[in-house]
Amino acid sequence: MTALNISTVINHAPVISRVGGEDVFAELSFRRLGGVIELVCTRVEYSAHTGRYLRDELGREVIEEEDAENAAVDLQYAAKAALGDEYYSLPADPYDFGTAVDRELMSIYAIAAE
């Protein structure tokens, strides 16, 4: 009997935005690594059969801070393409990927200024 391998990507970085429905969505995580930013976009699908969330990494960018917002927008387009037409027009929660990255960077600098 052969084993079935199901891809499960574990990402411990905080999720700052998501787009899609309740059972199928893509999420964007943000992590600062010294002077660069790591953005990871993951497609997540709930499997009623197993009761688990299946994850598939759609994209990973390690970039300079000034390029992070544009990279996030590109990842959102990739996410919507991977989700398909059914989820393409659904809004992002709480913000689109670019705005979420911009707000995250603003909060980092606000804390640093205190």
C-alpha positions as CSV (number, residue, x, y, z in Angstrom):
1,M,0.0,0.0,0.0
2,T,1.4,3.4,-0.9
3,A,1.3,6.4,1.4
4,L,-0.3,9.7,0.4
5,N,1.8,12.7,1.2
6,I,-0.3,15.9,1.9
7,S,1.7,19.1,1.8
8,T,1.4,21.1,5.0
9,V,3.5,24.2,5.2
10,I,4.2,25.5,8.7
11,N,4.8,29.2,8.9
12,H,5.2,30.8,12.3
13,A,5.3,34.4,11.1
14,P,2.2,36.5,12.0
15,V,-0.5,36.6,9.4
16,I,-1.4,40.2,8.5
17,S,-4.0,39.8,5.8
18,R,-6.1,37.1,4.0
19,V,-8.3,36.9,0.9
20,G,-10.8,34.3,-0.1
21,G,-13.7,32.5,1.5
22,E,-14.2,30.6,4.8
23,D,-12.8,27.2,3.7
24,V,-10.4,28.3,0.9
25,F,-8.3,31.4,1.3
26,A,-4.8,32.8,0.9
27,E,-3.0,34.5,3.7
28,L,0.0,36.8,3.9
29,S,2.5,36.6,6.7
30,F,5.1,39.3,7.6
31,R,8.4,38.9,9.3
32,R,11.3,41.3,9.7
33,L,14.7,39.7,9.4
34,G,17.2,42.3,10.3
35,G,17.2,44.8,7.5
36,V,14.9,42.8,5.2
37,I,11.3,41.7,5.2
38,E,10.1,38.2,4.5
39,L,6.6,37.9,3.0
40,V,5.0,34.5,2.6
41,C,1.7,33.9,0.8
42,T,0.1,30.6,1.6
43,R,-3.1,29.0,0.1
44,V,-5.1,27.4,2.8
45,E,-8.0,24.9,2.3
46,Y,-10.1,23.3,5.0
47,S,-10.5,19.5,4.4
48,A,-13.8,18.3,5.9
49,H,-12.6,14.8,5.4
50,T,-9.6,15.1,7.7
51,G,-10.8,18.1,9.8
52,R,-7.5,19.9,9.0
53,Y,-6.3,22.9,7.1
54,L,-4.1,22.0,4.1
55,R,-1.5,24.6,3.2
56,D,0.4,25.2,0.1
57,E,3.0,28.0,-0.2
58,L,2.3,30.3,-3.2
59,G,5.2,32.6,-2.9
60,R,8.0,33.8,-0.6
61,E,9.8,37.1,-1.0
62,V,12.8,38.3,1.1
63,I,13.2,41.9,0.1
64,E,14.3,45.4,1.2
65,E,11.7,47.4,3.2
66,E,11.1,49.9,0.4
67,D,10.1,47.1,-2.0
68,A,7.8,45.2,0.5
69,E,4.5,46.9,-0.4
70,N,5.0,46.2,-4.2
71,A,6.0,42.6,-3.5
72,A,2.8,42.2,-1.3
73,V,0.6,43.5,-4.2
74,D,2.3,40.9,-6.5
75,L,1.6,38.2,-4.0
76,Q,-2.0,39.2,-3.8
77,Y,-2.4,38.8,-7.5
78,A,-0.8,35.4,-7.4
79,A,-3.1,34.4,-4.5
80,K,-6.2,35.4,-6.3
81,A,-5.0,33.6,-9.4
82,A,-4.4,30.4,-7.4
83,L,-7.8,30.7,-5.7
84,G,-9.7,30.9,-9.0
85,D,-12.6,32.9,-10.3
86,E,-14.9,32.0,-7.4
87,Y,-12.7,33.8,-4.9
88,Y,-11.1,36.4,-7.2
89,S,-13.5,39.3,-6.4
90,L,-13.7,38.7,-2.6
91,P,-12.1,41.6,-0.6
92,A,-9.1,41.1,1.6
93,D,-9.4,41.1,5.3
94,P,-8.7,43.4,7.1
95,Y,-6.7,45.2,4.3
96,D,-5.4,44.3,0.9
97,F,-1.9,42.8,1.1
98,G,-0.1,46.1,0.1
99,T,-1.9,48.2,2.7
100,A,-1.4,45.5,5.3
101,V,2.4,45.6,4.8
102,D,2.4,49.4,4.7
103,R,0.5,49.5,8.1
104,E,2.9,46.9,9.6
105,L,5.9,49.0,8.6
106,M,4.3,52.2,9.9
107,S,3.7,50.4,13.3
108,I,7.3,49.3,13.4
109,Y,8.6,52.8,12.9
110,A,6.0,54.3,15.4
111,I,7.3,51.9,18.1
112,A,10.9,52.7,17.3
113,A,10.2,56.5,17.5
114,E,8.9,56.2,21.1
